[in-house]
Amino acid sequence: MDAQLKAKWVAALRSGEYPQGNGFLEKDGCYCCLGVLCAIQDEQWKKYFPDSLYSETLPDAVNGGLSGAERRELASQNDGGCSFTEIADYIEKNL
């Protein structure tokens, strides 16, 4: 993962600007950690998901270079109750 994108993502997760949700990249103004990753890269990020925002599969344009296993791990942490701060700590240490 690009170091600048990683730092921007971690800062966004800790900023409080993105309320945390689960089950969807974004729903009703709440975001999965992967939805935050998409949002910080492209203001029009939803155009990459014409059918559903329920997805661990991210198009190359907004996947940040994450592998499928990394995306699944992060989605699992998010949907399993880890806070954005805990996820940001994980990203700093492991990606």
N, C-alpha and C positions, 0 to 999 in steps of 0.2 A: 504494500500500500504506500502510496506517495506520502511522504512525511508532512507536507503542507496540508494535504487533504485530511490526514489523520488528526493533526492538531486542530484544524477547523471543526472537524466532527466532534472531537472530545470537548472542545469549548462550547459548541452548540448544545451538546447533551447536558452540560453543567450550567448552561445559561438560564434555565428556567423559562426560556422563550417558547419551548415546545412541550406542551403538556403530554404526559406519557399515557399511552393506551396500549391495548394488545389485540391480537387477532387480525389486524389490518395494518398496512403501512401508514394509513391515515384514515381516521373516521371521526366525524363530528369535531374536528379540530384537535384531536389527540393522535399522537404519533407513536409508532414502534421505533426503536432505535434505527432500523434500516430505512424507515420513512424519513427520518431526520437526515440520514446520509443522502438520500435522493434530493430532498428539499434544499440542502445547502449547495448542491451542485448545479441545479437548474430550477429556476422559478416556475417553469412550465413542466415539471417532472411528471405530472400525471398523464401527459400525452403519451408516455411510454407504456401505459397500462390501460388500454382501451376497454378491457373487459372487467377487471376487478383490481382493487387495491389489496386483496387478500393474496399474498404471494411471498415466497422466500426467493423466488427466481427474479433477479433484477437484470434488465438489459445492460449490455456493456456500457452504454452511455452514462449510467448512474450506479454501477455496481462497485465503484471504487477499487476495482482490482481484487475484490474478495473472492475466495474460492467458495464453492457450494457448501463445503463443510464449515467454513467460517460463518457464512450467512446463516446456516442452520443452527449453529451454536449460539450466535447472537440473538436470533429469533427465539430460541428456547429460553435463554436467560431473560429476555424481555417479557415473554409470555408466562414465564415461571415465577415472576414477581421480583426480579432484581430491579433496583432503581436505576435511573439513567446515570447517576453518580457511580454506582457499582459497575455498570457496563462500561462507562468511560475509563474507569480504573483497569478493567480487563483489557480494553482496547489498547491502552498505553503499554501494558505489560506484555501483551501477546500478539499484537499485529504489527 
